[in-house]
Every structure is written in structure tokens, then in C-alpha cells.
Amino acid sequence: MSNSQQFPIELERATSQKNIFGFWVYLMTDCVLFAILFATFAVLQANTNGGPSGQELFSLPFVLAETLILLTSSFVCGIGLISMQASKKRAVYTAFTVTFLLGAAFLGLELSEFHKLAAEGNSWHRSGFLSAFFALVGTHGLHITAGMMWLASLYGQSKKQGFTEVIRRRFSMFGLFWHFLDVVWIFIFSIVYLMGVL
């Protein structure tokens, strides 16, 4: 292989390593962001200003349904990544379509919860507890929205370019991001909802 042919390959490899490193840096900063929001919630959870607490507001069966939907989406996303390694194109598209639809269902439930709380006069400006709740859960919801937009973009790129090495790497990074959001939600379910009701 001549030097002129080897240079683009080395450049692509270096770019790939930088992209992967940058993605991990982003995930770490997201960890810090959610850690701050969890700490804020822990400090403000008792500050209800005479308003309702989590025990009065939260419905565990409703939140459990949200949790099962999101965990299922993560499982299906994993199936999509495994199918990609096996070059099963149809299975990949099916899995990521289901992942997108489950993400949309989760987001719809979350927005309906927010709407119900606000309609009952329990929006973010009612108390410190509700401000922290909406900030934490809402930030997670924004991440789910961004993930769905990212997945739709990857779907279009893969249809246009095929499953190149770059596209496969992007899908893998999306998978890590989606699993990360699942882990964050498990903490939200445990700390915000479960401990709030018990």
C-alpha cells in the first residue's frame, strides 16, 4: 500500500478515535449534570411549601408502566445492535423502529403526567420539591427526545449510505446513550418515585 493510500486510512482512524473519545467525554458531563439534578432534588424534596408531596402525587403503577416501556426499548435496541453485527439489515431496521416507537410511548406518558400535574395546580412554581422534580424528570425527557431525533437521523443516514463502518459506530454510540438514559431512569424511579411514595 502506497503512502498516499495509507494516509486517508490513518486520518479516518484518528478521526474515529477522537469521535469516540468526545462521545465518552459528553457522557461523563451528562453524568455530572444528572448528579447535580439528583443532589438538588435530594435537598428540596421536603420543601413542599404546604403543597402535596410525592406520596400524594405519584402513581406507582403508572410509573412502573413507563419504566417497563423504557427498559423494553433498551432491550430491543440491544437486539438491533446485535443484528447489525450479524449484518441482518431487516432485523436492524425493525428493532430500531420499535425502539423509536417505545421511546415515543414513554415520552407521551411522561408529558401526560406533567400535564396532569400542571392542570391540578402542581406545576414547577408551586414548591421547591416540584421545581426539582420537573427539572430532573424533564431533563431526562429532553434527552429521550434528543435520542429519538438522533435515531431518526441515523435511520436516514443508513438508508442513504448503507451500514458502513462509520454508520455502525454511530449506531453503537447511540446504543450506549440509550442504555445510559435507562440507567438514569432507574435512579429516577428508585429515588424520586419509589422513595417518594413509601
C-alpha positions in Angstrom: 0.0 0.0 0.0 1.5 3.4 -1.0 1.8 6.3 1.4 -0.9 8.2 -0.5 -3.4 5.4 0.1 -2.4 4.8 3.7 -2.8 8.5 4.8 -6.6 8.6 4.4 -7.0 5.4 6.3 -4.8 6.7 9.2 -6.7 10.0 9.1 -10.1 8.2 9.3 -8.8 6.1 12.2 -7.6 9.2 14.1 -10.9 10.9 13.5 -12.8 7.9 14.7 -10.8 7.7 17.9 -11.4 11.4 18.5 -15.2 11.0 17.9 -15.3 8.1 20.4 -13.3 10.0 23.0 -15.5 13.1 22.5 -18.6 10.9 23.0 -17.3 9.5 26.2 -16.5 13.0 27.5 -20.1 14.0 26.6 -21.5 11.0 28.6 -19.3 11.9 31.6 -20.6 15.5 31.5 -24.1 14.2 31.3 -23.4 12.1 34.4 -22.3 15.3 36.2 -25.4 17.1 35.1 -27.7 14.4 36.4 -25.7 14.1 39.6 -26.3 17.8 40.2 -30.0 17.4 39.5 -30.3 14.4 41.8 -28.5 16.3 44.6 -30.8 19.3 44.1 -33.8 17.0 44.3 -32.5 15.4 47.5 -32.1 18.8 49.1 -35.5 20.1 48.0 -37.7 17.0 48.2 -39.1 18.0 51.7 -39.7 21.7 50.7 -43.4 21.3 49.6 -44.4 24.8 50.8 -47.6 23.4 52.3 -48.4 21.7 49.0 -48.6 18.0 48.1 -45.7 15.6 48.4 -44.7 12.8 46.2 -46.8 10.4 48.3 -49.9 12.3 47.3 -48.9 13.0 43.7 -47.2 9.9 42.3 -48.9 6.7 41.0 -46.5 3.8 41.1 -48.4 1.6 38.6 -48.3 4.5 36.1 -44.5 5.0 36.7 -43.9 1.2 36.5 -45.5 1.2 33.1 -43.2 4.0 32.0 -40.2 2.0 33.4 -41.2 -1.2 31.6 -41.6 0.6 28.3 -38.2 2.2 28.6 -36.4 -1.0 29.7 -38.0 -2.9 26.8 -36.8 -0.2 24.4 -33.3 -0.6 25.7 -33.5 -4.4 25.3 -34.8 -4.0 21.7 -32.1 -1.5 21.0 -29.5 -4.1 22.1 -31.1 -6.7 19.7 -30.7 -4.1 16.9 -27.0 -3.7 17.7 -26.5 -7.5 17.7 -28.4 -7.8 14.4 -26.1 -5.1 12.9 -23.1 -7.2 13.9 -24.7 -10.1 12.2 -25.5 -8.0 9.1 -29.2 -8.7 9.4 -30.4 -5.5 7.8 -34.2 -6.1 8.1 -33.9 -7.1 11.8 -31.8 -3.9 12.5 -34.5 -1.6 11.0 -37.3 -3.5 12.8 -35.5 -3.3 16.1 -34.7 0.4 15.9 -38.2 1.2 14.7 -39.6 -0.5 17.7 -37.0 1.3 19.9 -38.2 4.7 18.5 -41.9 3.8 19.0 -41.3 2.7 22.6 -39.3 5.9 23.2 -42.3 7.9 21.9 -44.7 6.0 24.1 -42.5 6.7 27.1 -42.3 10.4 26.3 -46.1 10.5 25.7 -46.7 9.1 29.2 -44.2 11.5 30.8 -45.8 14.5 29.1 -49.3 13.3 30.2 -48.0 13.1 33.8 -46.6 16.7 33.5 -49.9 18.0 32.0 -52.0 16.3 34.7 -49.8 17.8 37.5 -49.9 21.3 35.9 -53.7 21.1 35.4 -54.2 20.3 39.1 -52.1 23.3 40.1 -49.0 21.4 40.9 -46.5 22.8 38.3 -42.9 23.7 38.9 -43.5 27.0 40.6 -45.7 25.5 43.3 -42.8 24.4 45.6 -39.1 23.7 45.7 -39.9 20.0 45.6 -41.9 20.3 42.4 -39.3 22.6 40.8 -36.6 20.0 41.4 -38.9 17.2 40.2 -39.8 18.9 36.9 -36.1 19.9 36.4 -34.8 16.3 36.9 -37.5 14.3 35.1 -37.9 17.0 32.4 -34.2 16.9 31.6 -34.4 13.2 31.2 -37.3 13.6 28.9 -35.4 16.1 26.8 -32.6 13.6 26.5 -35.1 11.0 25.3 -36.4 13.5 22.7 -32.8 14.1 21.5 -32.2 10.4 21.4 -35.2 9.9 19.2 -34.1 12.6 16.8 -30.6 11.1 16.7 -32.1 7.7 15.9 -34.3 9.1 13.1 -31.2 10.8 11.7 -29.2 7.5 11.8 -32.1 5.7 10.2 -31.9 8.1 7.2 -28.1 8.0 7.0 -28.1 4.2 7.0 -30.8 4.1 4.2 -28.7 6.5 2.1 -25.1 5.2 2.8 -25.7 1.6 3.9 -24.2 0.1 7.0 -20.7 1.4 6.6 -18.1 1.3 9.5 -18.9 4.9 10.3 -22.7 4.2 10.5 -22.2 1.1 12.6 -20.1 3.1 15.0 -22.7 5.9 15.2 -25.4 3.3 16.0 -23.2 1.8 18.7 -22.7 5.2 20.3 -26.5 5.8 20.1 -27.0 2.4 21.9 -24.7 3.5 24.7 -26.5 6.8 25.0 -29.9 5.0 25.1 -28.7 2.5 27.8 -27.3 5.4 29.8 -30.8 7.0 29.8 -32.2 3.7 31.1 -29.8 3.7 34.0 -30.6 7.3 34.8 -34.4 6.4 34.7 -33.8 3.5 37.1 -32.3 6.0 39.6 -35.2 8.4 39.0 -37.7 5.6 39.5 -36.0 4.5 42.7 -35.1 7.8 44.3 -37.9 10.1 43.1 -40.9 7.9 42.7 -40.4 4.8 44.9 -38.9 6.6 47.9 -41.3 9.4 47.4 -44.3 7.1 47.7 -43.0 4.9 50.5 
